Amino acid sequence: MTADIIDGKAFAATIRDKVSGHVARLREEHGITPGLAVVLVGEDPASQVYVRSKGKQTVEVGMHSVEHKLEVDTSEADLLALIEQLNNDPAVHGILVQLPLPDHLDSDLVINSIDPAKDVDGFHISNVGLLGTGQKSMVPCTPLGCLMMLREKLGNLSGMDAVVLGRSNIVGKPMAQLLLGDSCTVTIAHSRTKDLPDVVRRADIVVAAVGRPEMVPGDWIKPGATVIDVGINRIERDGKTKLVGDVDFASVQEVAGAVTPVPGGVGPMTIACLLANTVTACCRANGLAEPEGLTA
């Protein structure tokens, strides 16, 4: 068996097309343009690249893009004042503070100062609680993208056995909540899980988000299972730098029914879902029907 490749890049393009259509209709029918504000503190190279990509894609789908680039020594008070300004700006429907923040800033305090209705990253404690109790929330972008790809590939997920490898607040925990919401039987596994290979091997769906290069080999995978690889790890191989995921792609591809590649799998979906969340936030703020196919 050779697994089908789940093309995240192509699927993300379809999500952006849907977002673009919703943005055009909001503008034409209601005179509203969804707006996304991104705040970057400092000059972390990876964050700068990510913020540039977000800004570019925001404009490409017809949305209003705002970027605030602050010095690395920006005070917590000044950052919180900027967030309060964005909270009160009716032209801004989504606010994203790029992580990681410099060490002198309290990330939890900063994230929880964002209006939960504008928290398009889905990290605010209110959104975490709403998601955990099955209520309407802003959903973290990466898990939302994973869920969209699973639904697209498998259809109805009800009754499937899912294992989420990793227990982070950003991916692992919300991913498990979303799979529970789709009536999967969910196990969260991690570094302390006993008999980890056997736990993973029983799953119809495996979502790997542990941040360890090629940790999951093919013999951990149930034949025909669907594997979503969230990991993005830089390694040195044959004298070159290479991006690999949390699963050993070559061996997993020989066993799984479908698998996401790295790069080109989950990664492109994250920004696409950020745009989708901004449109959702805009619709909710204006009492309009939520965009179909863009929410959990």
N, C-alpha and C positions, 0 to 999 in steps of 0.2 A: 504494500500500500504506500502511495505517495500522497501526502496531504495536499489539499487545496490551499492555495495562498490567499489569505484575506488581504486585499489591497486597500490599506488604510488611506493611501494618498488619493486613490480614485473615489473612495467613499466620502472622504472629506470634501472633495470637489462637489459631490452631489449635495452635501449638507450646505455648503456655501451658496450653491445655486438656489436652494430653498430659502436660505436667509435673504439673499438678494431679492427674490420675488416678494417675500413678506415686507422687506424694507420699502420696495417700490409701492406696494399697495398701501402701506401705512402713510406714505408721503402723499399719494394721489387721493386716497379716500378720506384721510383724517388730518392731513397737513402736519404730520409728525415724522421727525427723523430720529431714529434711535441713536443715542450717543454713548460712547464708551470712553471713560477716562482711565488712563494708565499712569501710575506713579512709580518712578524709579529713583531710588536713593543710592548714590554712589556710582561707581564705574565698573561693576563686575562684568567682564567681557561676555560671558554666556547670557547674562540678563539683558545686556544691551542688544545683542543679536535677537533675542526672543521678543523684546519690546518693539524693535524695528519691524519684525515680521508681523506682530499683532497690529501695529499701526497701518502697515501696508494693506493687510487683508481687510481691516475695518473699512478703509476708504474704498477698496475694490468692490465691496458689497453695497456701497452707497450710504454707509453710516457716518455719523459725525464722530471724528476721532480727536481726542484731547490727550496730550502727553505733558506730564510734569516731571522734569529731570532735576533732581535736587542734589546738592553737594553731599559728599559722604559724611560730613560732620553736621548735617542738619539736625537741629534739636528735636526732641520728641514733641515739645509744645508746638513748634512750627509745623511739623508733619500732621499732628492732630488738627491743627487749625485749618490746614489745606483740606483734609478729609471732611471736616465739618462744612467747609465752603462747597465742596462737591456734593455732599449730602443734600444741601439746600438749593442746588442748581437744577432747575426743571429740565434743562437741555441735556443733562447727564442722567442716563438710566442705568448704567453699569459702572462700577468702580473696581479697579484691580490695583492692589499694591504689590509690586513685583517682589517676590522672595528669592533668596534670603535678604534680610535687612542687615545693616551694619550692627555690630555687637552691642552698641550702646542703646539701641532701640528695642523695646519690648514688643515682639511680633504679635503676641496674643492681644495685648492692649490695643495695638494699631489696628489689627484685623477686626476686633470687636467694636471699634469706633465707627466702622462703616455701617451705614443704614442697611439692615439685613435685606431689604427689598432691592438694594442696588449691589449686593454682594455677589457678583457674577462668578466669583471663584468658589462660592459655596462653603467658605471656611468659617463664617461667623458662627458663634456658639448657638445662636437661635436657629440657623439653618441646619446645623448638625443635629439639634434636638428634633426639629420638625421632620427631617429625613428619617431619623431613628424611630420616630413614632408613626411613620407612614402618612404624614401630612404634607401639604403642598409646600415646597421649599425651593431655594436655589440649589442646584445639584453640582458638586464638584465636576469640573470639565473632563478630566481624564476618565474617571469611572463612568460618566455619562457616555463618553465616546465608546468605551468598551461595551456598554450595554447595547448601544445602537448597533454595533457590529455583530454582536451575538444575536440580536433579534433579526437582523437582516439575513444572517447565515442560517439560523436554526428555526426561525419562526417563533412559535409558542415555547417558552422555556419552562412551563409549569411541570413540576415533578422531577426535573433533572437534578442530578447530584453535582454540586459545584464546590470546588475547593479554591479558596483565595489564599495564595501564598504571600504573606505580608500583612502586617497589622497597623500600618501607618494611618494617621488621621486624614491624609490627603488622598490615598488610593484604597488601601486594604479595607478599612472599616466601612467607608461609604459604598465601596463595591459590594461588600457583603449585604449591606442594607438594600441596595438596588436589586440584587439577585433574590433576596427574600421577598421583595415587593412583587417580583415576577413569579413567585411561588416555587422557587428552587429550594432544595434542601442544601443548606450552606454550612461548610466548615471553614473557619479561619485557621490556617496553619502558619507556623513561624519557626524560629530557630530552636525553640524548646519542645516542639512537637515530637512525641515518641513515634517511632516507626514511620517517619515522614514519607518515605517512598510508597509504603502501603496505603497511607492516607491519600496521597495524590493519585495513586493507581486506580482507585475506585471511582474517580470523578468523570462525569460526562463533559464537564466544563472545568478547565483550569485557567485561572488568572494569576500570572506570576508577576509579583511586584515586590521583590525582596532587595533589589539593588546589588546582586552578586552575579558576576559574569558567568553565564552558561552553567548555572547551578543545577538545572533540571535536565537530566538526560532522557533519551527516548525510552529507556526501560522503566521509567517512572510513569509513563503515560499509558492509559487504557487505550487499546486499539479503537480507532475511530473517534476519539475524543476531540473536542475543539479547544485549542490552546491560544489564549490571549497573552502576549508577552509585553508587559509594560516597561520592562527594564531597558535602560539606555546606559551602557557601560563602555568606556574607552579602555582598550587594552593594546598592548604592544604584541604584534605577531609578525614574524618574519621580517623584523626590522621596520615595520610600518605600524602606524596607529590605526586601529580598526574599531568600529562601533559594533557591539554585540548586545544581545538581550540577556534576560535571566534564564532562558532555556537554551540548550544546545540545539540550534536550529537543524543542523544536518541530521542528527539522530532522531529528533522529535518528528521531523518531516516524514520519516520512514514508518511511523506508527500512527500518528494523529490523523483525524479526518480532515482537519483544517487548522491552520496556524497563521499567526501574524508574523511578518518579518520585522527585523530591526536592521537598518532604518526602514521607514515606509509603511509601518503598521499603525500602532497606537498614536505615535507622535503627531502626525498631521491632524488627527481627530481632535486633539486638545484645543488648538486654536479655533477650529471650526465650531466646537461646542461652546467656546467662549463667546463667539459671535451669536450663536443660537440662544445662549442664556441672556445676552443683552437684548435681543428682540423679545424674548419672553418677559423680561423685566419691564420693558417698555409697554408691552400690551397690558400687563397687570397694573402698571401705574396709571394707565388711562382707561381702565375698566373694559378692555377689549378682549375678545376671545383669544386664548393662547394659540400660538402657531402650531398647526398640526405636524407631527413628525419631528419636532425639535425638542421635546421635553421627555422626562422619564415617565 
